[in-house]
């Protein structure tokens, strides 16, 4: 194990994502509140580098990200799997039609002990929709891969002006479990 491996292993997934966003000058962060993403959302709000705010719907967040891009600022959306299900039309008719790179971080629900049948149904359609839409997507499930995949995906999205999704597996985040 190298010193770099040790450094990566001592950080959490959300600290690594936060650093990758900063290193790639992604300043605007929009999100719909999500339990799994709360540590990342809290870290972003605590860092004055970012302008971060909650939206009521994922389509609203996508519109803000597109507006930020047109104003010369890099932005991202944080959401859960079911939130992604609301976006295909907006992605196709706005982001993809005008080559606006929409960077999405999606906390994966609907698998590995999911208790909500709606989440499980949406989870089965998310990757096929991303694939059919031609949107680059990677699933982050191992801490030692988070930095490389996140950094490279962000770079590619902005350099090619194409949307990309990073799916945060419960293997990485711990997921959401039903209490009691």
FENMOJO-V803554 format. One record per backbone hydrogen bond with DSSP energy under -0.5 kcal/mol. NH is the residue of the N-H (numbers start at 1). CO is the residue of the C=O. E is the energy in kcal/mol with one decimal. If there is no record, write none. Layout:
# FENMOJO-V803554
nh: [NH:NH]
co: [CO:CO]
e: [E:E]
This chain:
# FENMOJO-V803554
nh: [6:7:8:9:10:11:16:17:18:19:20:21:22:23:24:25:26:27:27:28:29:29:30:31:32:38:38:40:41:42:43:44:45:46:47:47:48:50:51:52:53:55:61:62:63:64:65:66:67:68:69:70:71:72:73:74:76:77:78:79:81:83:84:85:86:87:91:92:93:94:95:96:97:98:99:100:101:102:103:103:104:104:105:106:106:107:107:108:108:109:117:120:121:122:123:124:125:125:126:127:129:130:131:132:133:134:135:136:136:138:140:140:141:145:146:146:147:149:150:151:152:153:154:155:156:157:158:159:160:161:162:164:165:166:167:167:168:168:169:169:172:173:174]
co: [2:3:4:5:6:8:12:13:14:15:16:17:18:19:20:22:21:25:74:74:27:51:76:53:78:34:35:37:37:38:39:40:41:42:43:44:46:47:27:50:29:31:57:58:59:60:61:62:63:64:65:66:67:69:68:25:28:103:30:105:107:80:80:81:83:84:87:88:89:90:90:91:92:94:96:95:99:100:75:101:102:164:77:104:166:79:105:106:168:107:115:116:117:118:119:120:121:122:122:123:125:126:127:128:129:131:130:134:163:165:138:167:139:142:142:143:143:145:146:147:148:149:150:151:152:153:154:155:156:157:157:102:136:104:138:165:106:166:140:167:169:169:170]
e: [-2.1:-2.3:-2.3:-2.4:-1.2:-1.3:-1.9:-2.3:-2.4:-2.1:-2.4:-2.5:-2.2:-2.9:-1.3:-1.9:-2.8:-1.0:-1.2:-1.9:-0.5:-2.5:-2.6:-1.3:-1.5:-0.7:-0.8:-0.5:-2.8:-2.9:-2.0:-2.4:-2.4:-1.7:-0.5:-1.2:-0.6:-1.7:-2.9:-0.6:-2.1:-2.9:-1.7:-2.5:-2.1:-2.0:-2.4:-2.5:-2.3:-2.6:-2.2:-2.2:-1.3:-1.7:-3.0:-0.6:-1.8:-2.4:-2.2:-2.5:-1.8:-0.9:-1.5:-1.1:-1.4:-2.3:-2.8:-2.5:-3.0:-1.6:-1.3:-3.6:-0.6:-1.8:-1.0:-3.1:-0.6:-0.8:-0.6:-0.7:-0.6:-2.6:-2.7:-0.5:-2.7:-2.9:-0.5:-0.6:-2.4:-0.5:-0.7:-1.8:-2.2:-2.2:-2.4:-1.2:-0.5:-1.3:-1.4:-0.7:-2.2:-2.4:-2.8:-2.8:-2.0:-1.4:-2.6:-0.6:-1.0:-2.0:-0.6:-3.4:-0.7:-1.8:-0.8:-0.8:-0.5:-2.4:-2.5:-2.5:-2.4:-2.2:-2.4:-2.4:-2.5:-2.5:-2.1:-2.5:-2.5:-1.0:-1.5:-2.1:-2.5:-3.0:-3.0:-0.6:-3.3:-0.6:-2.2:-1.0:-1.5:-2.3:-2.1]
